[in-house]
Amino acid sequence: MFPPRKIIHIDMDAFYASIEQRDNPAYRGKPLAVGHSGPRGVVATASYEARAYGVHSAISSAQARKLCPHLIFVSPRHETYKAVSIQIRRIFLDYTDLVEPLSLDEAFLDVSHERSATLVAREIKKRILAETSLTASAGISINKMLAKIASDYRKPNGLFTIAPAQVEEFVASLPVERFFGIGEVTAQKMHALGIHTGAELRQWDETSLVRLFGKAGHLYYGYARGIDHREVVPNRIRKSISAETTFAEDTDNRNRLAAELDEVCAEVWNRLQRHKFQGKTVVLKLKFDNFKQITRSKTLPTPVDSSATLHRLSQELLASSDFEGHKIRLIGVGVGNSPEATLDGIQLRLPFDDLP
């Protein structure tokens, strides 16, 4: 049985405005809005100094001026924002291939293979600050819905974790407005029905919620129970399918490793079937207790054609691996080298290829 997923949601703090304040010292500490100041202008984002006056994204520039007469307007520099976003995304990819950008300034990361998602999030925040001079807020939990809520909990420059044991109590006390996808109109409809918190939402059965809110009712039913099955989906060409598990305690017991490997292989095979993905190369990844990683691989002349073949090749790779006197903290299996995953005739690499 796999442990709960570990999902991080990174949300940059007032991204566009922070870049403008970073690049122009005269703007620092002052209320600033990115957008056009004309009569038909709209605020794209506002600095935290401006937000103190009630200025926020999507309001008209005229209204923003009334709220804060000394507001500084800066025209957006989209290419600059995009370049910084790419820089930040490269940091994410140093920790996981499972990165799902939502926009230039936020993304989900699946770091289920790591022992502590909170430590990873803290390190990512430090690197973003060191490499871009910008701050980010991070939310960590067992699914995307909860991680996104958590990232907003201690903004700016915040970090908040909702651990598995805390989910039920946390969700019960949460105002429905905080749930992903519940906007002002839906919240008002829920309030009219006497639904103000997650605990009250949990009292409604799924059929009733679907009748009242359409297909979204399925999501709301799960949200009230802290359930969100959506996976982190990278928006790029799929190069491989993989799964990993991190042990609660490091081990060098080969029988246990073989048993754990069978579970990982079963998950990989399920994902291969679900995504209709084929690959000719099986890769075994081992991470030692000193955090060193090794990979072993075997390539077939044709794609892996059965669960039994995947299990057999993975176990052969494990049997031939030297632990070098160390215990194992993580074991993973990937299938790649797809006949279709090529670009201009050049074979795309497995996500494990860059590992030492």
KAVENLIN-V292973 format. One record per residue. PHI is phi in radians with two decimals (* if undefined). PSI is psi in radians with two decimals (* if undefined). D_FIRST is the distance of its C-alpha to the first C-alpha in Angstrom with 2 decimals. Layout:
PHI	PSI	D_FIRST
PHI	PSI	D_FIRST
This chain:
*	2.22	0.00
-1.36	2.50	3.80
-1.22	2.94	6.55
-1.00	2.59	9.45
-1.14	2.75	11.77
-2.11	1.86	14.96
-2.00	2.34	18.01
-1.97	2.36	21.61
-1.99	2.06	24.66
-1.79	2.24	27.86
-2.27	2.02	31.12
-1.18	2.51	34.41
-1.46	2.01	37.02
0.76	0.99	40.00
-0.88	-1.04	39.43
-1.09	-0.80	42.73
-1.13	-0.66	44.84
-1.16	-0.64	43.32
-1.12	-0.74	44.12
-1.12	-0.71	47.68
-1.21	-0.59	48.08
-1.14	-0.74	46.72
-1.47	-0.26	49.15
-2.33	1.76	52.17
-0.97	-0.44	52.87
-1.17	-0.34	55.36
-1.56	-0.23	52.56
-1.19	2.36	50.56
1.36	0.10	50.49
-2.04	2.65	52.17
-1.16	2.17	51.12
-2.40	2.47	50.31
-2.21	2.38	49.23
-1.65	2.12	48.26
2.75	-3.09	50.00
-1.70	2.35	53.49
-1.53	0.00	56.02
-1.17	3.05	58.22
-1.08	-0.43	58.89
-1.87	0.22	56.15
-1.29	2.76	53.69
-2.32	2.51	50.15
-1.36	2.17	48.11
-1.42	-0.76	45.07
-2.80	2.86	43.82
-2.36	2.59	45.44
-1.21	2.86	45.33
-1.16	-0.48	44.30
-1.13	-0.65	48.00
-1.31	-0.59	48.75
-1.12	-0.46	45.93
-1.09	-0.39	47.65
-1.64	0.01	50.46
1.65	0.11	48.23
-1.41	2.26	48.16
-2.61	3.02	44.93
-1.11	2.61	43.85
1.41	-0.08	45.25
-1.51	2.78	48.34
-1.23	2.65	51.75
-1.11	-0.60	53.51
-1.11	-0.75	56.47
-1.15	-0.67	54.42
-1.09	-0.69	52.87
-1.10	-0.68	56.41
-1.15	-0.70	57.45
-1.21	-0.62	54.55
-2.48	1.56	55.19
-1.03	-0.50	58.68
-1.68	0.39	58.16
-1.14	2.36	54.91
-1.61	2.21	54.73
-1.77	2.35	53.77
-2.22	2.29	52.40
-1.19	2.44	52.06
-1.15	2.54	48.58
-2.08	1.45	47.99
-1.07	-0.67	45.22
-1.13	-0.64	45.25
-1.14	-0.79	44.87
-1.10	-0.69	41.89
-1.14	-0.73	40.25
-1.11	-0.73	40.90
-1.18	-0.67	39.36
-1.07	-0.74	36.31
-1.10	-0.71	35.85
-1.04	-0.74	36.31
-1.22	-0.68	33.54
-1.12	-0.58	31.17
-1.12	-0.58	31.75
-1.11	-0.80	30.54
-0.97	-0.77	27.25
-1.21	-0.19	26.80
-1.28	-0.25	27.13
-1.97	-0.48	23.69
-2.86	2.61	21.73
-1.43	-0.28	22.64
-1.55	1.41	20.87
-2.12	2.14	23.91
-2.04	1.71	25.12
-1.19	2.38	28.69
-1.72	-0.49	29.95
-2.90	-3.01	33.47
-1.11	-0.44	35.42
-2.02	0.16	34.40
-2.66	2.69	30.74
-2.81	2.69	27.40
-1.70	2.52	23.65
-2.26	2.29	21.60
-1.72	1.96	17.88
-2.08	0.68	17.31
-1.05	-0.38	13.54
-1.34	-0.22	14.22
-1.55	2.61	16.59
-1.19	-0.70	16.30
-2.32	1.90	18.56
-1.18	-0.56	19.20
-1.12	-0.74	22.19
-1.15	-0.67	23.82
-1.10	-0.81	23.42
-1.07	-0.71	25.02
-1.12	-0.69	27.77
-1.20	-0.69	28.53
-1.08	-0.76	28.72
-1.05	-0.74	31.12
-1.12	-0.71	33.24
-1.20	-0.71	33.47
-1.03	-0.78	34.45
-1.12	-0.76	37.15
-1.18	-0.64	38.38
-1.66	-0.32	38.54
-2.21	-0.17	39.73
1.08	0.49	41.21
-2.12	2.69	39.20
-1.82	2.67	36.78
-2.35	2.69	33.46
-1.90	2.52	31.30
-2.23	2.40	27.52
-2.09	2.42	24.92
-2.27	2.28	21.34
-2.88	-2.86	18.51
-1.57	-0.13	15.20
-2.71	3.04	17.02
-1.17	-0.74	20.41
-1.02	-0.88	22.32
-1.21	-0.65	21.75
-1.12	-0.68	22.28
-1.18	-0.71	25.53
-1.08	-0.75	26.74
-1.13	-0.60	26.05
-1.17	-0.38	28.05
-1.62	-0.04	31.06
-1.32	-0.56	30.92
-2.30	0.64	32.96
-1.19	2.64	34.91
-1.47	2.90	36.69
0.99	0.66	35.09
-1.75	2.92	32.31
-2.58	2.18	28.75
-2.48	2.29	26.59
-2.02	2.30	22.94
-1.89	1.75	21.20
-1.28	2.75	18.35
-0.90	-0.72	15.46
-1.23	-0.26	17.43
-1.69	-0.16	20.54
-1.05	-0.89	19.58
-1.04	-0.83	20.84
-1.18	-0.69	24.09
-1.10	-0.84	24.70
-1.14	-0.65	24.43
-1.06	-0.65	26.56
-1.56	-0.05	29.42
-1.36	2.27	29.34
-1.09	2.49	32.43
-1.07	-0.45	31.68
-1.09	-0.37	33.63
-1.47	-0.22	30.92
-1.29	2.49	28.30
-1.05	2.23	27.95
1.56	-0.06	30.35
-1.75	1.75	32.34
-1.56	-2.97	35.82
-1.08	-0.76	39.06
-1.15	-0.81	40.03
-1.12	-0.70	36.73
-1.08	-0.72	36.66
-1.10	-0.69	40.21
-1.11	-0.70	39.34
-1.17	-0.71	36.52
-1.04	-0.68	38.95
-1.12	-0.42	41.41
-1.62	0.05	38.85
1.47	0.32	38.27
-1.83	1.91	34.94
-2.08	-0.42	35.08
-2.30	2.97	31.70
-1.06	-0.66	28.04
-1.08	-0.71	28.48
-1.26	-0.63	31.30
-1.12	-0.59	29.48
-1.16	-0.32	26.65
-1.32	-0.24	29.35
-1.63	2.42	29.86
-1.38	2.83	28.12
-1.13	-0.69	26.84
-1.05	-0.75	29.78
-1.16	-0.70	32.32
-1.16	-0.67	30.89
-1.17	-0.67	30.96
-1.10	-0.64	34.49
-1.47	-0.61	35.60
-2.15	0.16	33.91
1.28	-2.70	33.14
-1.03	-0.52	29.92
-1.06	-0.37	29.19
-1.03	-0.57	28.75
-1.07	-0.77	25.26
-1.14	-0.77	24.35
-1.08	-0.65	26.24
-1.06	-0.76	24.43
-1.22	-0.73	21.05
-1.02	-0.68	22.68
-1.12	-0.28	24.02
-1.94	0.20	20.53
1.25	0.42	19.29
-1.88	2.28	17.45
-2.68	1.85	18.10
-1.52	-0.01	16.09
-1.08	2.32	18.62
-1.52	2.77	17.54
-1.35	2.07	19.75
-2.02	1.89	22.08
-1.14	2.38	24.53
-1.63	1.04	27.97
-2.57	3.01	28.92
-1.04	2.27	28.87
-1.28	2.12	25.45
-1.78	-0.33	25.79
-2.87	2.93	22.38
-2.12	2.32	18.78
-2.58	2.88	16.20
-2.61	2.64	12.72
-2.48	2.76	12.05
-2.46	2.42	9.92
-1.82	2.32	11.98
-1.42	2.57	11.84
-1.12	-0.58	13.00
-2.33	2.38	15.73
-1.05	2.57	17.38
-2.54	2.63	17.48
-2.13	0.25	19.77
-1.34	1.93	18.48
-1.17	-0.53	18.43
-1.15	-0.74	16.69
-1.15	-0.73	13.62
-1.07	-0.71	13.99
-1.12	-0.69	14.41
-1.17	-0.76	11.25
-1.12	-0.65	9.24
-1.10	-0.65	11.66
-1.08	-0.68	10.99
-1.16	-0.72	7.44
-1.10	-0.77	9.38
-1.08	-0.68	12.19
-1.08	-0.70	10.60
-1.17	-0.73	9.85
-1.07	-0.77	13.39
-1.10	-0.70	14.93
-1.06	-0.73	13.82
-1.20	-0.66	15.38
-1.04	-0.76	18.36
-1.18	-0.75	19.02
-1.13	-0.68	18.71
-1.66	0.03	21.07
0.91	0.81	23.24
-1.84	2.45	23.25
-2.19	2.49	24.66
-2.63	2.64	25.03
-1.73	-0.21	26.73
-1.98	2.25	25.29
-1.83	2.26	21.97
-2.11	2.27	21.36
-1.80	2.31	19.32
-2.05	2.33	19.14
-2.20	2.32	19.05
-2.02	2.20	19.83
-1.48	3.02	21.59
-1.19	-0.27	22.13
-1.68	0.23	25.42
1.25	0.06	23.71
-1.23	2.53	25.40
-2.13	2.51	23.56
-2.29	2.72	24.30
-2.26	2.59	23.57
-2.29	2.47	24.31
-2.44	2.75	24.94
-2.46	2.25	26.24
-1.95	2.29	28.17
-1.72	2.78	29.00
-1.21	-0.40	32.19
-2.31	2.83	30.31
-1.02	2.64	26.96
-0.98	2.18	23.79
-1.90	-0.05	24.21
-2.77	2.80	21.24
-1.09	-0.66	17.62
-1.09	-0.71	19.23
-1.12	-0.75	21.39
-1.07	-0.79	18.68
-1.09	-0.80	16.79
-1.09	-0.83	20.22
-1.14	-0.71	21.50
-1.11	-0.74	18.52
-1.18	-0.61	18.72
-1.13	-0.71	22.50
-1.15	-0.68	22.29
-1.14	-0.77	20.15
-1.08	-0.52	22.66
-1.59	0.01	25.54
-1.54	2.39	24.36
-1.68	2.18	26.31
-1.44	-0.17	24.61
0.99	0.59	28.11
1.37	0.12	27.61
-1.87	2.81	24.78
-1.63	2.85	21.22
-1.81	2.33	18.32
-1.86	-0.34	16.60
-2.60	2.47	14.89
-2.31	2.41	14.22
-2.51	2.73	14.53
-2.33	2.40	15.83
-2.31	2.63	18.33
-2.16	2.16	20.65
-2.49	-2.68	24.03
1.04	0.88	27.76
-1.27	2.43	28.03
-1.05	-0.44	31.45
-1.66	-0.30	31.74
-1.52	1.09	30.55
-2.17	2.74	33.97
-2.34	1.98	36.55
0.95	0.65	40.21
1.40	-0.02	39.29
-1.73	2.20	37.38
-1.19	2.26	33.82
-1.28	2.56	31.35
-1.49	2.69	29.34
-1.24	2.70	25.65
-1.15	-0.32	24.12
-1.46	-0.19	23.71
-1.06	-0.53	27.44
-1.49	-0.06	28.70
-1.36	2.59	26.59
-1.23	*	28.57
